[in-house]
């Protein structure tokens, strides 16, 4: 069982990655299908999630260096990013606000509970920041983590398709949209398409995390007061 998690994760992702390379359809997204398959395997075999994670802990450890490595393409494209500093800054602020307000409004219109409102608001920032912010504003951190992961999976699966359908061709705009809305998984997807877009996506993900952590508490208090 000591390497079961590593073996299962790599094998499943490899299979779906090959399948996706043959037929590139959003519903064949390897991240989405890998997660679903692993859930089914664990449930069918009666294996607890904690045991799986313990056996795959090396993969969790590598997540940190993987995120840090996103700074490499950013450094290589630093001159271009510098030229777009103002649009990127405005994009992060507007994108971050839209991500928060749209999630809050949807739950509010459908009569969701206050806890759900607070838990879904930080869905578009990376998991560690989202959990911390959720706890600070009174949300449910485990629920926030799930919503963040779902957001990332959706961005990874259909983000580029939506950008293409919307006619967004500028590489900086494409990268910023993916990073601000779907954090790490979105960045991992867009960087495969273009290095500049990937660099901007990583920057957008980081800046949106900082922006959201500062603004969300006060914004939520204002929204609840209104």
Phi, psi and omega in degrees: 000346187295330180242009183301314182299318179296312181299312182298313183297312182294317182297311182297314181295321179299316181298312183287333175294318177296318180297318181293326179292336179277316182225097187277082176244144185299329182284353175256020180305124185296327178295310181299311183292326178295316180297314181298315182296316180296320177300314180297316180298313181296317180294315182295319182277354180070030181266127180290147181302321181299321178294319178298313181296323179297321181283344180247023187296333179295327178291323177295321179296321182288346179298322179300304177301327179296318179293317180298325182294344176296343178288341182296305177297330178295319178295320181292333181252022188299327181292318178294316179299321179298320179295333182257020188301318181291310176301323179294316179299314178295322180296320178296315181296309181293316180296318179296319179294316180297320179299317180290309186293321181294317179296315180298315183294319181298312180295320181297315181294330179269008175075029179292159181288164178298321180298321178291320177303314182288329183282328184273341185303319181268026187297338187263010175249163184299151192308309182302318179291316182300318180295316179297317180293318180301317179296323182293322185267359177098016177278188179251102186308314178300321178294319177301317180301317179296316181294324177296316180296317178299317178300316179296319180296317179297317178297318179295325185280313189238359184302309182294322178299316179294321178296319179295316180294330180278353179078019178278113184247337180298128186295322179294315180297319180296315180295317181296318180299317181291318183291320183287325185268326187228023170041230189296317181292323176294320178295318179300329180282312186289333181291338176288336181274318184202134183294320179295315177300320179295320179296314180294324179297316178298319178294316179299320178300314181293313182294323179293324176298316179294313181300313182295319181296331180276321191264335192297316182303312183287323179295318180295319178299321178294315181296318179292327178291322179291000000 
